[in-house]
Amino acid sequence: MLSASPARALTLLTLLTLLTSFTLGTYADNYKYYKSSIQDSTALKCPGPPTTQRLTDLPYDNYFYSDCNVQAQAVITSPEPDSNLSIISPRLIVAWPGGNSGACAYFQPQNGINGTLTIRLINATDNQSLQPVYAKTKGKGSHSASPYVGISGTLRLNSSAVLTVPILGSVRTIRDFVEGPSLLIPKIQDAIKIKSIPGGGMALSRLWLDNITTMELGFVPNNRSCGEPSIQIDDKTLSFAAGDYTFYADYNYPQLTQLNASAVFNLESQDLITAQPSTSKSLSFLSYTNKLLAGGWRFLTYFGRDSMISALLLQPVLSDLAIEAVIEAVLERINSTDGTIAHEETIGDYATYLNMQEDKTSTASNYNYIMVDTDFYLPVIMNNYFVKNSSNLNRAAAIFNITAGKENPANKGLVYGETALLNAEKIMKLAQRYAVEGNQTAANLVHLKDDIIVGEWRDSTYGIGGGRIPYDVNTALMPAALRAIASLAEAGIYEGHPEWASLASEYAKIWEDTTLDFFEVTVPAAQVKSRLETYKKLSGFAGPTQVESVFNENVTFHALALEGNNNQAKVEVMNTDDCFRLFLVNSTDQPQLTAFLNQAANNVRRTFPAGLMTSVSAVVANPAYGDDPVYAANFTTSAYHGTVVWSWQLAMLARGFELQLGRCDSQSPPAFCTNDAVHKNVLLGYNTLWDSIEKNRAVLASELWSWEYVNGDFKYKPYGAFPPPAGVQSTEADIVQLWSLSFLAVTRNPDLK
């Protein structure tokens, strides 16, 4: 185990000594000394005050701290009276974007009665719940040039408790335990050491697998008595008396360079910092010079799909610096062997662990290339940024000349222009297979990769019902990418491929016009009532079927995918994935476009289970019309992509409807604009959706949420409040998610009311 450097030891010793004297004066008096002593004098002096905020979605209480030295999130989980105690336990998590790192401590009541222990973070006198920890590491025992950075706060236990499970290292390791079948990695857990620290405290410490980084989580009682110690150790188990404890969590790992709010927004959008301070702070917390992070606490690292969708939705308000961070992060991580874009990176301690599993002694990052949808977003965002905004065209040359390999060593020797070209070449090759005359068959559509059950945004076990050919990828993402490639080629972006300007457009037209029919599902009017009633019985849904809203009409929607579980030709689950085509594709097949918009509006405005709408907004999946009991079993209020609400899907739906309605003001308006019934229906769908968005504005920054039907209405419930479907591990939602911050840019158009 690494020993603390003299500077760090002195800082902590001073802090802990002060904490032991709290009984000699008021808490406020002693806090002044504590606050002035927690920060090492060698810490970089920040130009402004720290950015802090608290976001609560009980039983999860989230605290954020950012300054020029450290960014961190603390999550306090404490059971509420109505919590499901089989999945909600008292817990402290501290997570850092640097290395996607985290420290976790699970507690249980010492009396063994679940639900009796509550833990809370106590505000300090200046209402700043978290304080920074900083200590330089130079000196005897130091293995790293990086300083120890972290946060500290005061934790209150209402009764005696036992720290049952500590985890120190990576957020991925914590997620393995939280979301897996309580997985713990012996090589990581066995390295945790417990030591006494001044003030009657105890600290858990672990040297990472890199043999350089040390992470520490310590607790010190705030009000020591002369009797029995407040913290006791039995073997490797810590026991705590009821009371207040100062905790600190720190580690010596390189930190990222954060973009503050003024750097994230463009000049025209600086007013958002004061108009929407909470979401602005959240966006800044997830934004860095080399990448934007997917969400906190569970995804504090690069996710290609998430960052590109977010940039597309947020582009009207984002700075060039933020957009270029997204584009460059994607180009850096492309697989140079085939042009595939990385879905996710694994960094820090967990990367070292994965390398060791392959008998490699390396801390190098790992990249996940299993998704089939992510490739198609890059040309779209590049076209939006470089071509549609012509003033940025000169930036393309500068970015494409950046040398790759800084994050992804496999790309050394390449420049970003070459990795961008590899991606476009892959898309053109995939598109050609289907676009050739006579090849418009399901077999030539984009499939998931062999032996992998996920491949697009609904990346959970039952996300697309076991389907192999996803709806969104084939009907929207592929044609949108082809249109973008054509535009980029015409602007001279892809050297050596001027022919793509026309060829990609030809391919796009074929994909736009011929792929929807494969996925269309029509439930005859005569079967609508029986299917809704069957679903109500199978699912136990307590509300009405809302069959009267269908008006004895056929119900039309598009299947989530083809070739689903139980040998289903189509996964007959109504869904919100129409948003991709609404947002990304300007179809010119007029009868098809009119029918598509009409069914999309019908499904969004009708109340669940007849449609997608609830009092907590539109659910992303509705299995009520599927003619197989497996749909009701797998698509539930506790399934990650079940009958739950995802914020960013609402944003893309809203913006997509607006864009399609906006075409009615063009010089060549589509036919639906003069079809009074359809145009009114699309307007009604748009406004019904926005009414629900505005009603639920308080939770829009969250990753997703669920509901329960009680007292005649859909009532909000945080995701993770219910046990998962059979065969699926439990998970929870992030309180802030990058793409859920899209409503900073996506706003209601008053001209469409």
N, C-alpha and C positions, 0 to 999 in steps of 0.2 A: 504494500500500500504506500502511496506517495505521502510524504510528510509535508505539512504546510510550510510555506516559506515564512521567514521571520516577519515580513511585512504583513502577510495575511494573518498570521497567528496573533500579532500585536493588535491588529484591527479587531479581530473577533474577541480576543481577550478583553480589550477595552470595552467593547459592546456588552459582553456577557457580565463583566464586573458591574457595569452600570445597571444592568437589568436586575441583578441581585439586590440592589439598594432601593428598589421601588417601594418597599414597605416603609422606608424612612421618610418619604415625602409623598406629595400627591402624584398621581400618575402623570398628570400634565407637566409638572415640574421635571420629573425624571425623564419624560419623553423628550424634552428639549435637549437634554444631554445625549440621549440615545440617538436622536436624529442627527446631531452634529458629529457623532462618532462612528456611525455605521459605514460612512464612505471614506475609503482610504484617501489620504491627501494626494496620492499620485494619480487619482482618477482624472480622466480628461474632463476639463471644465466645459460643460455643455453651453451652447449659446443662448438657450432659453430654458424655461421650466419643463419638467417632464410632461408627457401626455398620459393621462390616466382615465380610465372609465370602468364602470361597473355595469354589467348586463346580466339580468336575472331571468331565468326560465326554470322555476322551481320544479324539481329539487336541485337544479344546477345553478350555482351562483358563480359568475365569472368576473374576474378582475384583470385588467390589462395595465401594463406599465411599459413605457418606452422613454428612453433618453438617448443621448449620443453614444452611450457605452453598452446598453443592453436593451433588449426587448423580450418581454416575458408575459405569460398568461397563467393565472392561478385559477383553478376550478375547485370550488368547494361543493361537494355533494352531501346533502343531509336529508334523510327521509322526511317526507311530509306525512300528515295523518292519513292521507289516502294513497300513499305510495305502495307499490307492490314490493314487498320486502324480499321477495325472491330474486329481484334484479336490481334493487336500489340499496346501496350500503353507504355508510359514512366513508368519505374518501377525500383526500387532498391530492391534486395534481398540479405540478408546475411544469409548463412547457415553454421551450425556447425555439424560435425559428432557426437559430444557429445549429446546424446539424440535425434538425428535426428531433430535438432532444427533450427528455422529460424525466421528472422524478415523481413517484407516486407512492402514496401510503394509504392502505385500507385499514380502517378501524372497526372494532366491534365492541359492544358494551361488555364490561367486565362481568356483569351479572348474567350475561348470556341471553337476555331477553331482547330480541330484535325489535327495533323501532323505538327503543328507549334512549338511545344515544343520539344527540344532535351535536353538530360541529358548526361553528360560525367564524367568519373573519371579522374581527372587531375593528371599527374605525379608530384611527388615531385622532388627536385633538384638532388637527387641521383638515380632517375629513379625507386624508389620503391614506388609504388602507395599506398600500404596499410601499416599501422603501427599497432603494437600490442597494445592492451589495457590490462592492468593487475592491479588489486587492491585487496588487501586482504580484507576480510569481517569481521575479528574479531573486535569486538567493539560494542558499543551501536547500537541497531537496526539490528544487524546481525542475520539472521535466519539460515545460512548455514555455514558449515566448508569449503565450496569450495570458491575459489577466484572468483572475477568478471574477466572474460576473454572475449576478443573480438578483433575487428579490427576498425581502423579509416582511413579515407581518405578524399579527397576533391572532392566534387561534384559540377559540373558547370551546371547551368540552363541558357539557352540562352534567356529565356523570363520569365515573371512572371508566377507562377504556383500555383496550389492548390493540397495539399495532400489529395486525395479523400478516399483511403482505406488503413488503416494500419492494419497489422496482426502481432501479436507477440506471439510466442510459438513454435509450431511444424511445421516442413516441411509438414507434412500431412495436417495440417490445411490450409497452403498456397496452397497445391495442390487441396484441396477441392474447393477452390475459383478459381484457375487458370484452373483446368481441369473439375470441376463440373459446374453446372449451377450457377456460382458465389455464391456458398454456403458460408455463414458466420454463425458461431455458436454464438448466443447471449451471452451465459454464458462466452465465451471467449472474445468477442468483447467489452462487457459492462464493462469488468475489466480494459480496457486500460485507463490510466490517462494521462493528459497532464500537464506539469509544465514548468515554466520558469527556465532557468539555466543561469549562469553568461555569460557575453559577448553578451547579446541580443539573446540568443538561446532558443530553445524549445526542450523538450524531451517527448517522448511517453514512458510510463512505464507500465508494467503489472506484477502483482503477479500471478504466475502460480497456477493451481488448487491444487498443492501439498502444497500450503501455505508456501513454503520454497524458491523456485526459483523466482528471479525477472529478467526480461529481459527489456532492455532499448534501445531505438533508439533515438539519439539526433542529432540536427542540430544547428550549430553556424555560423553566417555570418562572412566571413573572412575580409570584408572591410566595417565596419559600418560607416554610415554618421551621422551627427548631426540631420538629419531630421527624416523622417518617418522610423519606425523600418523595418528591412529587413524581419522579420517574424512576422506575425500578426495572432491572433487567433480570430475566430468568432464561438461562441459556442464550438464545438469540431473539428472544421476544421482549419487547418493551411494553411496560404497563404504565398508565398515566392516571393520576388522581384527577378528580374534577377540578376545573380551573382554567386560567389563561396561560398560554404558552407562546412565547415568541419563537417562530420558526424561521429558518433561512434555508434557501436552496441555491447553490452556486456550482459552477464548473469552469474549467479553464479551456475553453474551446473557441476558435475564431468566430466572431460575430459578423452578421451581414450588415450592409450599409442601407439603412432605411430611407425611404422617400417620405418626407413629412407631407402633410396635407397640401401645402402650397405647391410642392413639387409634383404631386400626383395629378392635380387638376390643371387644365389649361387656363390661360389668362381670362377667358370669357366665363369660366365657371368657378372663380375664386370665392364667389359669394356663398357657395355651398358649404364652405367651412363654417360659417356662422349660421346659415339657414338650416343645415342638417348636421350638427356637430357630431352626433353619435355615429352615424354611418360614415361620415368623413374620417373620423378617428379609426374606425374599423378598417376602412380601405387603406389608410396609411399603415396600419399595423401589418397588413398583408402585402405591402408593396416595398420592393427593394431594387437596388440598381441593377441586379443581375437576373431577377425573376420576380414574378408575383406568386404568392402562395395561395393554396386552394382554400384553406379554412382553419379555424382554431377551435378546439385544441388538436383535433385528430389528423389534420392534413396540413401541417405547417411546412410544406415543401412544394416543389414543382409538380404540377399535374398539367400536361399539355392541353387536354381538352378543356379543362376548367378555365385555364388562363386565356385561351383563345376565344371561347364563348363569352367570357367576361369582357374581354377587350372589344369584341364586336358590339355587345350591348351597351357598354360604357363609353364607346369611342367619342360620342359628342362632347363628353366632359373631360376625358383623359388628356394629360399632357403628352407631348411627343416622347418625353423621357420614359413614361410608363408604358406606352404602346411599344416602343422599341425594346424595352426590357422584355416584353412578352415575345416579340418576334425573334430576338436574338437568343433567348433561352430555348426556344423551340429549335432553331437552326443549329444550335450547339449540340443538341442531344439526338439529332436524327441518326438513325442507323445507316452508316455509310455503305453497307452491303446491299441494301435494297430500297432505301429512301423512306423507310417507315419512321414515323414520328414517335418519340417516347411518350408513353402514357404517364408514367410516374418514375421518379427517381428514388433510390434508396441511398441515403447518405449517413455520415456519422458512424456511431457505434454499430448500428444494425448492418451497415454495408460491410464493415470489418467482419462481423459474424457470418454473413452470407459468403464472403470470400473464404473464410476459414472452412466453411462446409464444403468448399471445392478445393481444399488443400492449398489455398493461396494465402500468402502472408502479405496482405495489402489492405489499405484503407480506401481504395478507389471506389467511387460511386458505382452503383448498379442501376440499370435501366430496364424498364418493363415495356415490351413492344407487343403486347397481346391484343390490343384494341384494333378494330378495323375502321372506326369512325374518325379518329383523331387526324389522320392524314389529310382529310378533305377540308379542314378549317384553315390550314396555312395559306393556300392560294387566295382564299376569300379575304382574310385579314390583310395580306400583302396588297391585294388589289385595292381594298378600301383605303389603305394608308398611303401607298405609293402612287396610285394612278387616279383614283377618284378625287384625291386631294393633290392636284398637280404640283403644288408648291413643295411637296415632299419627294418628288421624283428623284431629285439629286441625292436624297438620303439613301436610296436603294443602292447606288454604287458604293457609298461609304460603308454601309452595313455588309454588303456582299463581299467586300474586300477584307473583312475582319477574319483573322486566322482562327480556325476552330481548334479545339483540343484542350482548352483551359479547364473545362469541367469534365469533358468526355475524352479521355486520352485516345480512344479508338479513332477519333476524327483528326488527330494530328496530321499535318500535311495538307489539309483541305482548308478552303475558305468558305464562308457562309453562302456565297453565290453557288458554289458547287453542291452543297447539301440541299439548298433550295431546288436546284435543278433535279437532283436525284428524286426528290419528293414528287415533282411534277411529272417526271418520266414514269414513275410508278403509277400515278393516277391515269395517265394517258394509256398505258398498257392495259390496266384493268378495264377502262372504259371501252377500249376497242373491241374486246371480246364480245361484249353485248351489242355494240353499235353496228357491227358488220351486218349487212343485209341478210335477213333470214335467221339471225341469231338472237332475236328478242324472246328468249325463254328464261324461265326461272333458274335453270341450271347455270346461266351465264350472268346472273346477278351477283352482287358482292355477298359472300358468305362469311360467317365467323370462321376463325382459324380452327383447324382440325383439333379435336379433343379438348377444346376450350369452350366453356359454357357462357362466357361473357365476351362482349366485343364492342359495345357502345355505352351510352351514358347510363342505361339501366343495368348496371354491372353487378347485379346480385343474383343469387341462386335462381330465383323465379322471376327475375326482372323482365325478360321477354318470353317467359313461359317455355323455356327450353328451345325456342326457335333458333334456326340456323341462318335465316336470311332477314336481316332487320329492315323494318319499314323506313326509318328516318334516313339511314345511309343510302338506300337505293333510290328513293323518290325525291330527296331534297339535297343531301350533302354531296352526292356525286354530281348531279347537274349544276349545282352552285359552284363547285370547285372547277368544273369544266368551263363555265362562263368566265370565271375569274382568270383561269389560265389563258383563255383566248384574249382577254383584255390585257393581261400582263405581257403576253407575247407581242401584241400589237404595239405596246409601249416600248418594246425592245428589251424587256427584262430577261427573257430566256435566250441567251446567246446561242446561235446555231439552230434555233427552232422557229423561224418566222412562220412556217406552215401551220403552227398551232393556232394562230390567230383565226383561221377559218376552220381548221379541222376540229379543234376543241368546241367551237360553236356548233358544228354539225353534230358532234357526239352529244352535246348538251341537249339539243332539241329532241333527239331520239329518247334520251333518258327522261326528260321532262314529260314527254307526251305518252310514253308507253309503259311506264313502270307502275303507275297508280292502280291500274286494273288488277294487277296480281294480288294486291292487298285489300281490295274492297270487300267489305262484308255487308250484306243486306239481310236484315231480319224481317220477314214478312209481317205485315200488320197483324195477321191472324195469330202469330206466335208471340207477339210482344208481351201480352199480359201474362201468359203462362210462364215465360222465361223469367220475368220480373218476380213473379210469385214463387217460383222455384228457388231463385236466388235468395229471396227473403227468408225462406225456410232453411236453406242450407247454411246461410251465413249467420242467422240469428239477428239480422238487422231489425231494429225495433221500430223504425219509421214506416211511413206509407210507401207504396211502390211508385207513386207519382205517374202512374200509367196514363192518367187523363191528359198529361202534358204532351203526349205523343199524338193525340187526335186521330187515332185509327190510321196512322200512316206507317209505312215501312220505316225502319230505323237503319240508317247507313253510317258506317264508320270504317276505319282502316285498321287492319290487324297489326298488332305489334310486330309480328314476324311471320315468316312461313316456316313450315316443317317443325312444329312444336312438339311438346311432350305428348305421350299417348298416341303417337302417329297422327297428330292433327295436321291437316294441310295448311291451316292458318291458325294463328293464336288469336282467337276471337275475343279480344279484350279491348273495349273502347278506351281511348287514351288521348293524351294531350300532345302527342308527337306531330300532329298537324302543324304545330308551331314552327317547325323547321321549314316546312314548305311555305308557310305564310311569310316568314321572315326572310328567307334566302332565295326564293324562286319567284320570278314574274312569268308565270305560265302564259302562253299565247293560244293554247287550244281552248277556244271560248266556251263550248258546251261543257268541257271537262272542268274548266276553272269555275264556272257558275255553279255547277253541282258540288264541287269540292268546297267552295266557300259556304254554300248553304248548309251542308252537313256539318262543317266545322262550327258554324254559329249555333246550329240546333243543339249539338252535343255540349257546347260550353254553357249555354243559357238554361238548359233543362236541369232540374234538380235531381240529384242522385236518389235512387239508382236508375232513374230513367235517363239521366245524363250525368255530367261530371260536376255540376255545381253543388256546393254546400254552403252553410253559413260561415265556414272557415276558408272559403274559396274552392277553386276547382281541384279535384283530386286527379292525380296523374294516370290512374288506371281504374276502370270500372268493369268488373268481370260479370256483371249481371246478365249480359246477353249471350255469354258463352254457353254452348250446348254440351257442357261437360262439367261434372261436379268438381274436378280438379281446379277449375278457375276460382271458385268461391273459397276453396281450401287454401290456395297459395297467394291470392291477392287480397290481403286483409289490411286492417288498420295498423297492424304491427309489422307488416312486411315493408322493407326498405323502399321498394318501388311498387307498393300496393295501393290501397285506397287511401293514400296520404297526399299531402300538399307540398309541392316543391316550389319555393319562391321564384327561382329563375325561370321556370316554365311559365309561370304567370306573366313574367316580364316579356318573355319572347312571344307568347300568345298576344299580349296587348300590343306590343310594337308591330307584330306581324299583321294583325287585323288593321292597324292604323296605316301601314304601308300599302296594303291592298286597297283600302278605301281611298288612299291618297292618289292611286292611279286614275281615279275617276276625274281628277282635275288635270290630267295630262292631255296632250294634243290628240292622242289616240286612246280614249278610255275603253276599257274592256266591256264586253257585252253585259256583264252583270250589273254595271252601273245604271243601265237603262231598264233593267228588270226590277220594277218597283218592289215586288214582294221579296226578292232575294236581297236587294240592297238594304231594305228596311230590316230584314232579318240579320244581316251582317252588322248593321249599326246597333241593333238590339243586343247581339252577342257581345260586341265590343263594350257597350255601356253596362251590361249585366256583369261582365268580368271586372270592369273598373270599379263598379259599386262594391264588389266583394273585396277587391284589393284595398280600397280605401277603408273599408270596415276592419280589415286585419292589418293595418299599417304597423301596429306595434310589434309584430313578429316577422316582418318581411325580411329582415337581415339574417334570420335563422336559415339553416340549411333546409330543413323540412319540418313538418309538424303533422300531428294526427288529430283525431276527434273521437268522441263517443256521442251516441244519440240518447239524450236524456231530456225528460220534460218537454217532449215535442220539438226538439231542435238539436242541431249539430253543435256540440260544445268543444272548444279547443282543448287539446291535450298535447303536452310535449312528446315528441317522438322518443320512444324508449320506455314509455310508461306502461306498455303492455308486453307480455311475453311474446316472443317471435313465433312464426308458424313452425310446424313440425319440420325438423331437419335443418333448421336455420339457427345460427347463433345470434344472441341478442346484440344490439348495438345502440348507439344514441346519436343525437344530432349535434352538429357544431352550432354554437350560439352566433358565430359570424362565419359566413361563407362567401368567398369572393364573388361568385356569380349571383348571389342573393343580394348584393349591393347594387344591382343593376338599376334599381329604381331611383338612384341618383341621376340617371340619364333618361330613363323611360318614365315619361309623365303623361298624364291624361290630356288629350287634345280637346280643348273646350269647343272647338268648331264642330266636333263630332257628337256632341251631346244632343 
